[in-house]
Amino acid sequence: MDRIVVVGAGQAGASLVARLRANGYGGALTLIGEEPVPPYQRPPLSKAYLLGEMDLERLYLRPESFYDDKEITLKKGAAVTAIDRAAQTVTVGGEALPYDALALTTGSVPRRLPAAIGGDLGGVVTVRTLGDVDAMAHRFGAGARVLIVGGGYIGLEAAAVAAKRGLDVTLVEAADRILARVAAPETADYFRALHEANGVRILEGAGLDRLIGDDHVTAARLTDGTEIAVDFVVAGIGIAPCTELAEKAGIETDNGIRVDEYGRTSDPAIWAAGDCASFPHAGGRIRLESVGNAIDQAERVADNILGANTPYIPKPWFWSDQYDTKLQIAGLNSGYDRVVTRSGAGEAVSHWYFCDGRLIAVDAMNDPRAYMVGKRLIEAGKSPDPDAIADPESDLKALMKA
């Protein structure tokens, strides 16, 4: 295999090319990204970077010199417009670039508010790329009125940063509660109280009717008729996988680019990893939006491109930083039927999810010990006694031996 091309220069793409070189691949290797900068970390964008606590170079996953040193051709600010599967080429900048193996690590894009309700007005922003954050940074001045639309982790993190900058923050969530799709009521209660203690106004069960303004948003009308004056709006309503390039090439998609357990698409010469990839899991298919998955799946795909033929088995973990709280999540809580709460030292607390008596996930707030033990138990397939978990006097480490 003489030529490998990777499309998408985010966490997954950067991890994939680094792994290929670490595995001894010596052929031509090209990484193509649409943004004009080297691959960078996304999580700090809306937190430390926006707060001015992290400079641009610290965002980079690796120094730009890394790609030269490893003889990886990094094409920045370059959009791939087509894949010719028969000729095995990708079109970038009018050039047909040949490949023997192609990996799609195209990531995801933020969902935007519909233009029909004013989503195209000036001052309506999303938080996803470096360009997004640089363009909105000037809006985060003390006293500015911001409306956050969406009570998932994206919206809550944006609200936390805005509150820390002294903005007047209102968050609206159309569902009955924040975090309705991703966390138990206990975790939602914790973060609602945290945000309200920091001055954020949270309106649940509050649908957005439309945004008001001529060229720039000036107010928002909710479905109950309430109007809120705003200076700008942050849409935090989720992300969608980038599948357009794959679809145009006739590659199968299914809530993302459909891959098998090895990361191979419906075209045997094309692979996918990261936010954009939908893969087999527990008798169904899932797509994981996390740094951990982007790294782990990309590295496994790199191994398999070189012939390892090893299935990808995810070990899901996530995190969210809000104010002085670090939330760490292990596992997937889908289908839980019981939540057990454990109090830790100080203000630490964790929520343990069970399904039919089996431990499936843990949310740990400022409790890294609970997170690590929970993660190890889940990965080992062990399910401790819920009563032992709930007892703050019980030894968490002892649960590993049970």
C-alpha positions as CSV (number, residue, x, y, z in Angstrom):
1,M,0.0,0.0,0.0
2,D,1.8,3.1,-1.3
3,R,-0.7,5.9,-0.7
4,I,-3.1,6.6,2.2
5,V,-5.3,9.7,2.3
6,V,-7.2,10.9,5.3
7,V,-10.0,13.5,4.9
8,G,-10.8,15.5,8.0
9,A,-8.1,17.0,10.2
10,G,-9.7,16.8,13.6
11,Q,-8.9,14.6,16.5
12,A,-9.7,11.4,14.7
13,G,-7.7,12.3,11.6
14,A,-4.7,13.5,13.5
15,S,-4.8,10.3,15.7
16,L,-5.1,8.1,12.6
17,V,-2.1,9.4,10.7
18,A,0.1,9.4,13.9
19,R,-0.8,5.8,14.5
20,L,0.0,4.8,10.9
21,R,3.5,6.2,11.3
22,A,3.9,4.7,14.7
23,N,3.0,1.3,13.3
24,G,5.8,1.7,10.7
25,Y,3.8,2.7,7.6
26,G,6.3,4.3,5.3
27,G,4.2,5.1,2.2
28,A,2.8,8.5,1.1
29,L,0.5,9.9,3.8
30,T,-1.8,12.9,3.3
31,L,-4.0,14.6,5.9
32,I,-6.6,17.1,4.5
33,G,-8.5,19.6,6.6
34,E,-10.8,22.4,5.6
35,E,-9.6,24.8,8.4
36,P,-6.5,26.9,7.9
37,V,-4.8,25.6,11.0
38,P,-3.2,22.3,12.1
39,P,-5.4,19.8,14.0
40,Y,-6.5,21.2,17.4
41,Q,-8.4,20.3,20.5
42,R,-12.1,21.2,20.4
43,P,-13.2,20.9,24.0
44,P,-11.2,23.9,25.3
45,L,-12.5,26.2,22.6
46,S,-15.7,27.1,24.4
47,K,-14.0,27.1,27.8
48,A,-10.4,27.9,28.5
49,Y,-9.7,29.4,25.0
50,L,-12.8,31.6,25.0
51,L,-12.0,32.7,28.6
52,G,-8.5,33.7,27.5
53,E,-6.9,31.1,29.6
54,M,-5.3,29.2,26.7
55,D,-3.5,30.5,23.7
56,L,-3.8,29.2,20.2
57,E,-0.6,27.2,20.1
58,R,-1.7,25.2,23.2
59,L,-4.8,24.2,21.3
60,Y,-2.8,22.3,18.7
61,L,-2.8,18.6,19.2
62,R,0.8,18.5,18.0
63,P,3.3,21.1,16.9
64,E,3.0,21.8,13.2
65,S,6.6,20.5,12.8
66,F,5.4,17.0,13.8
67,Y,3.8,16.5,10.4
68,D,7.0,17.5,8.6
69,D,9.1,15.4,10.8
70,K,6.8,12.3,10.2
71,E,6.6,13.1,6.4
72,I,2.9,13.6,6.6
73,T,1.6,16.0,4.0
74,L,-0.8,18.3,5.8
75,K,-3.1,20.2,3.5
76,K,-4.8,23.0,5.4
77,G,-7.7,25.1,4.3
78,A,-8.4,22.5,1.6
79,A,-11.9,21.1,0.9
80,V,-12.3,17.7,-0.7
81,T,-15.2,18.1,-3.2
82,A,-15.5,14.6,-4.6
83,I,-14.4,11.0,-4.3
84,D,-14.0,8.9,-7.5
85,R,-14.2,5.4,-6.2
86,A,-13.5,3.8,-9.5
87,A,-10.3,5.8,-10.1
88,Q,-9.5,5.8,-6.4
89,T,-8.9,9.6,-6.2
90,V,-10.2,12.5,-4.2
91,T,-10.6,15.9,-5.7
92,V,-9.1,18.7,-3.6
93,G,-8.3,22.2,-5.0
94,G,-9.0,21.0,-8.5
95,E,-6.4,18.2,-8.1
96,A,-7.2,14.5,-8.3
97,L,-5.2,12.9,-5.5
98,P,-4.8,9.1,-5.8
99,Y,-5.2,6.7,-2.9
100,D,-4.8,3.0,-2.2
101,A,-6.7,3.4,1.1
102,L,-8.9,6.4,2.0
103,A,-10.1,7.2,5.6
104,L,-13.0,9.6,6.2
105,T,-12.7,11.4,9.6
106,T,-15.0,14.3,8.6
107,G,-16.4,14.8,12.0
108,S,-19.6,16.6,12.6
109,V,-21.3,20.0,12.2
110,P,-23.5,22.0,14.6
111,R,-27.2,21.9,14.1
112,R,-28.4,25.4,13.3
113,L,-31.7,27.2,14.1
114,P,-34.0,27.2,11.1
115,A,-34.0,30.4,9.0
116,A,-37.8,30.3,9.1
117,I,-37.6,31.3,12.8
118,G,-34.8,33.8,12.4
119,G,-31.8,31.5,12.7
120,D,-30.1,33.4,9.9
121,L,-30.1,36.7,11.7
122,G,-26.9,38.4,12.7
123,G,-25.8,37.5,16.2
124,V,-27.0,33.9,16.0
125,V,-23.9,31.8,16.5
126,T,-22.8,28.2,17.0
127,V,-19.8,26.9,19.0
128,R,-17.8,24.3,17.0
129,T,-14.7,25.6,15.3
130,L,-11.9,27.9,16.1
131,G,-13.4,30.3,13.6
132,D,-16.7,30.2,15.4
133,V,-15.1,31.1,18.7
134,D,-12.9,33.8,17.3
135,A,-15.8,35.4,15.6
136,M,-18.0,35.4,18.7
137,A,-15.4,36.3,21.4
138,H,-16.1,40.1,21.2
139,R,-19.7,39.4,22.1
140,F,-18.8,38.0,25.5
141,G,-18.5,41.3,27.3
142,A,-19.8,41.8,30.9
143,G,-23.5,42.8,30.9
144,A,-24.3,41.5,27.4
145,R,-27.6,39.6,27.2
146,V,-27.2,36.1,25.7
147,L,-29.8,33.5,25.0
148,I,-28.6,29.9,25.0
149,V,-30.9,27.6,23.0
150,G,-30.5,24.0,24.2
151,G,-30.0,22.4,27.6
152,G,-27.6,19.6,26.7
153,Y,-23.9,19.7,27.6
154,I,-23.1,22.1,24.7
155,G,-25.6,24.6,25.8
156,L,-24.7,24.3,29.5
157,E,-21.0,24.7,28.9
158,A,-21.7,27.8,26.8
159,A,-23.9,29.2,29.6
160,A,-21.1,28.5,32.2
161,V,-18.5,30.5,30.2
162,A,-21.0,33.3,29.6
163,A,-21.8,33.5,33.3
164,K,-18.2,33.5,34.3
165,R,-17.6,36.4,31.9
166,G,-20.4,38.4,33.6
167,L,-23.1,38.1,31.0
168,D,-26.8,38.1,31.6
169,V,-27.6,34.5,30.7
170,T,-30.9,32.8,29.9
171,L,-31.0,29.2,28.7
172,V,-34.1,27.7,27.2
173,E,-34.8,24.0,26.8
174,A,-37.9,22.7,24.9
175,A,-37.9,19.4,26.8
176,D,-39.3,19.1,30.3
177,R,-35.8,19.3,31.7
178,I,-32.2,19.9,30.8
179,L,-30.0,16.9,29.9
180,A,-33.2,14.9,29.2
181,R,-31.6,12.8,26.4
182,V,-28.3,12.2,28.0
183,A,-28.6,12.0,31.8
184,A,-30.8,11.0,34.7
185,P,-32.9,13.6,36.5
186,E,-30.5,13.4,39.4
187,T,-27.6,14.7,37.2
188,A,-29.9,17.3,35.7
189,D,-30.9,18.5,39.2
190,Y,-27.3,18.9,40.1
191,F,-26.4,21.0,37.1
192,R,-29.6,23.1,37.2
193,A,-28.8,24.1,40.8
194,L,-25.2,24.8,39.9
195,H,-26.2,27.1,37.0
196,E,-28.9,28.9,39.0
197,A,-26.4,29.5,41.8
198,N,-24.2,31.2,39.2
199,G,-27.0,33.5,38.0
200,V,-28.1,31.6,34.9
201,R,-31.9,31.7,34.3
202,I,-33.0,28.3,33.1
203,L,-36.4,27.9,31.4
204,E,-37.4,24.3,30.9
205,G,-40.3,23.2,28.7
206,A,-39.8,26.5,26.9
207,G,-39.9,26.2,23.1
208,L,-38.4,28.9,20.9
209,D,-41.1,30.3,18.6
210,R,-38.9,32.7,16.7
211,L,-36.1,35.2,16.9
212,I,-36.9,38.9,16.4
213,G,-34.8,41.5,14.5
214,D,-34.2,43.1,11.2
215,D,-30.7,42.2,10.3
216,H,-29.5,41.4,13.8
217,V,-31.3,39.5,16.6
218,T,-32.8,41.8,19.3
219,A,-35.2,39.5,21.1
220,A,-36.6,36.0,21.2
221,R,-40.3,35.0,21.5
222,L,-41.0,31.7,23.3
223,T,-43.9,29.4,22.4
224,D,-45.9,30.7,25.5
225,G,-45.6,34.3,24.1
226,T,-42.9,35.4,26.4
227,E,-40.4,37.8,24.8
228,I,-36.8,38.0,26.0
229,A,-34.5,40.9,24.9
230,V,-31.1,39.6,23.7
231,D,-27.9,40.9,22.3
232,F,-26.9,37.5,20.8
233,V,-28.0,33.9,20.7
234,V,-25.9,30.7,21.0
235,A,-27.5,27.6,19.4
236,G,-26.5,24.6,21.4
237,I,-28.9,22.1,19.9
238,G,-26.5,19.3,19.0
239,I,-24.4,18.2,16.1
240,A,-24.9,16.1,13.0
241,P,-22.4,13.8,11.3
242,C,-20.6,15.0,8.2
243,T,-21.8,12.5,5.6
244,E,-22.3,14.6,2.5
245,L,-19.0,13.6,0.8
246,A,-19.6,9.9,1.5
247,E,-23.2,10.2,0.2
248,K,-22.2,11.9,-3.0
249,A,-19.8,9.0,-3.6
250,G,-22.5,6.4,-3.0
251,I,-21.1,5.1,0.3
252,E,-23.7,3.7,2.7
253,T,-24.8,5.9,5.6
254,D,-26.9,5.2,8.7
255,N,-26.9,8.0,11.2
256,G,-23.3,8.6,10.0
257,I,-21.0,6.8,7.6
258,R,-21.8,3.1,8.0
259,V,-18.8,1.0,8.9
260,D,-18.3,-2.6,10.0
261,E,-16.6,-3.6,13.2
262,Y,-13.2,-3.0,11.7
263,G,-14.1,0.5,10.5
264,R,-14.4,-0.3,6.8
265,T,-17.2,1.3,4.8
266,S,-19.3,-0.3,2.0
267,D,-16.3,0.4,-0.2
268,P,-13.5,-1.9,0.8
269,A,-10.8,0.7,0.1
270,I,-12.5,3.4,2.2
271,W,-12.6,3.6,6.0
272,A,-14.2,6.0,8.6
273,A,-13.7,6.9,12.2
274,G,-14.8,9.5,14.8
275,D,-18.0,11.5,15.1
276,C,-18.9,10.7,11.5
277,A,-18.9,6.9,11.8
278,S,-21.8,4.7,12.7
279,F,-20.6,1.2,13.9
280,P,-22.0,-2.0,15.3
281,H,-22.5,-2.2,19.0
282,A,-24.5,-4.5,21.4
283,G,-26.6,-5.9,18.6
284,G,-27.4,-2.5,17.1
285,R,-25.5,0.5,15.8
286,I,-24.2,3.6,17.5
287,R,-22.3,6.7,16.8
288,L,-20.2,8.2,19.6
289,E,-19.4,11.9,19.8
290,S,-16.4,12.1,22.1
291,V,-12.7,12.7,22.1
292,G,-12.1,9.2,23.5
293,N,-14.0,7.5,20.7
294,A,-12.3,9.7,18.1
295,I,-8.8,8.6,19.3
296,D,-9.6,5.0,20.0
297,Q,-11.6,4.2,16.9
298,A,-9.1,6.1,14.6
299,E,-6.2,4.2,16.0
300,R,-8.0,0.9,15.5
301,V,-8.8,1.8,11.9
302,A,-5.2,2.7,11.4
303,D,-4.2,-0.8,12.6
304,N,-6.8,-2.4,10.4
305,I,-5.8,-0.5,7.3
306,L,-2.4,-2.1,7.8
307,G,-4.0,-5.6,8.2
308,A,-4.6,-6.1,11.9
309,N,-8.3,-7.2,11.4
310,T,-9.2,-6.4,15.0
311,P,-12.7,-5.3,15.8
312,Y,-13.3,-2.0,17.5
313,I,-14.9,-2.4,20.9
314,P,-15.6,1.0,22.4
315,K,-15.0,1.9,26.1
316,P,-17.1,5.0,26.2
317,W,-16.0,7.9,28.4
318,F,-16.9,11.6,28.3
319,W,-16.4,14.8,30.4
320,S,-17.7,18.3,30.8
321,D,-16.2,21.2,32.7
322,Q,-18.7,23.8,34.1
323,Y,-17.5,26.4,36.6
324,D,-15.4,24.5,39.1
325,T,-17.2,21.2,38.5
326,K,-15.7,18.5,36.4
327,L,-18.2,15.9,35.3
328,Q,-16.7,12.6,34.2
329,I,-18.9,9.9,32.6
330,A,-18.1,6.3,32.1
331,G,-20.3,3.9,30.0
332,L,-23.6,4.5,28.2
333,N,-26.7,4.9,30.2
334,S,-29.3,3.9,27.5
335,G,-32.0,1.8,28.9
336,Y,-31.2,2.3,32.6
337,D,-34.0,1.5,35.1
338,R,-32.3,2.5,38.4
339,V,-30.0,5.3,39.5
340,V,-28.0,5.0,42.8
341,T,-26.5,8.1,44.3
342,R,-23.2,8.1,46.2
343,S,-21.9,11.0,48.2
344,G,-18.1,11.5,48.1
345,A,-15.7,13.7,50.0
346,G,-16.7,17.4,50.2
347,E,-19.1,18.2,47.5
348,A,-18.3,15.2,45.3
349,V,-21.2,13.1,44.2
350,S,-21.8,10.3,41.7
351,H,-24.8,8.7,40.1
352,W,-24.6,5.0,39.1
353,Y,-26.9,3.7,36.4
354,F,-28.2,0.1,36.4
355,C,-30.2,-1.9,33.9
356,D,-31.7,-5.2,35.1
357,G,-29.1,-5.2,37.9
358,R,-26.2,-4.6,35.6
359,L,-24.0,-1.5,36.1
360,I,-23.9,0.4,32.7
361,A,-22.8,3.9,33.4
362,V,-21.5,6.4,36.0
363,D,-21.8,10.2,36.2
364,A,-19.2,11.6,38.6
365,M,-19.2,15.2,39.7
366,N,-15.8,16.3,41.2
367,D,-15.3,12.6,42.1
368,P,-12.5,11.2,40.0
369,R,-12.2,8.1,42.3
370,A,-15.8,7.1,41.7
371,Y,-15.3,7.7,38.0
372,M,-12.2,5.5,37.7
373,V,-13.7,2.7,39.8
374,G,-16.9,2.8,37.9
375,K,-15.1,2.8,34.6
376,R,-13.1,-0.3,35.5
377,L,-16.1,-2.1,36.8
378,I,-18.0,-1.5,33.6
379,E,-15.1,-2.5,31.4
380,A,-14.7,-5.7,33.5
381,G,-18.4,-6.5,33.3
382,K,-18.8,-6.4,37.1
383,S,-21.9,-5.1,38.8
384,P,-21.5,-4.4,42.5
385,D,-24.3,-4.4,45.1
386,P,-26.2,-1.1,44.6
387,D,-26.6,-0.8,48.4
388,A,-22.8,-0.9,48.8
389,I,-22.4,1.9,46.3
390,A,-25.0,4.0,48.1
391,D,-23.2,3.6,51.4
392,P,-20.6,6.4,51.6
393,E,-18.7,4.4,54.2
394,S,-18.1,1.5,51.8
395,D,-14.7,1.1,50.2
396,L,-15.0,1.7,46.4
397,K,-11.8,-0.2,45.6
398,A,-13.2,-3.2,47.5
399,L,-16.0,-3.3,45.0
400,M,-13.5,-4.3,42.3
401,K,-12.8,-7.5,44.2
402,A,-16.4,-8.4,44.8
